[in-house]
Amino acid sequence: MKRQELREIVFKALYQLENNKTELTVEEAISYLVEDFKGEQYLYVKNYVNQVIEKSNELDDIFKPHLKNWTLERLLKTDRIILRMATYELEYTDTPEKVVFNEAVEISKTYSDDDHYKFINGVLSSLSK
């Protein structure tokens, strides 16, 4: 699988974990999305999901000042998760900024409301300055 596909699994797992009212483990969330998913790619996804969850308050604090007339609570869950993922990658990985922006926008185009990708791109652009 390509990194793009792995990021999409990360997004779906985070969304599932945020929406699930019962106790669902990261491993269970991932296994519901991809059967027989093991090895290096599984570890990448599991670590990514765990890191975003563990650092969610810190990540929110990093991008919150760049929301411009929005509050964290007002954001769609999808947008909040996408911004957390992108902020995590910008702050804690060596993924090029251009790749992070592009991936965040593409996930937003697929899973968020109509023009929210423009909002995501604007927040990330402001954050990177």
Rosetta blueprint (number, residue, H / E / L):
1 M L
2 K L
3 R H
4 Q H
5 E H
6 L H
7 R H
8 E H
9 I H
10 V H
11 F H
12 K H
13 A H
14 L H
15 Y H
16 Q H
17 L H
18 E H
19 N H
20 N L
21 K L
22 T L
23 E L
24 L L
25 T L
26 V H
27 E H
28 E H
29 A H
30 I H
31 S H
32 Y H
33 L H
34 V L
35 E L
36 D L
37 F L
38 K L
39 G H
40 E H
41 Q H
42 Y H
43 L H
44 Y H
45 V H
46 K H
47 N H
48 Y H
49 V H
50 N H
51 Q H
52 V H
53 I H
54 E H
55 K L
56 S H
57 N H
58 E H
59 L H
60 D H
61 D H
62 I H
63 F H
64 K H
65 P H
66 H H
67 L L
68 K L
69 N L
70 W L
71 T L
72 L H
73 E H
74 R H
75 L L
76 L L
77 K H
78 T H
79 D H
80 R H
81 I H
82 I H
83 L H
84 R H
85 M H
86 A H
87 T H
88 Y H
89 E H
90 L H
91 E H
92 Y H
93 T L
94 D L
95 T L
96 P L
97 E H
98 K H
99 V H
100 V H
101 F H
102 N H
103 E H
104 A H
105 V H
106 E H
107 I H
108 S H
109 K H
110 T H
111 Y H
112 S L
113 D L
114 D L
115 D L
116 H H
117 Y H
118 K H
119 F H
120 I H
121 N H
122 G H
123 V H
124 L H
125 S H
126 S H
127 L H
128 S H
129 K L
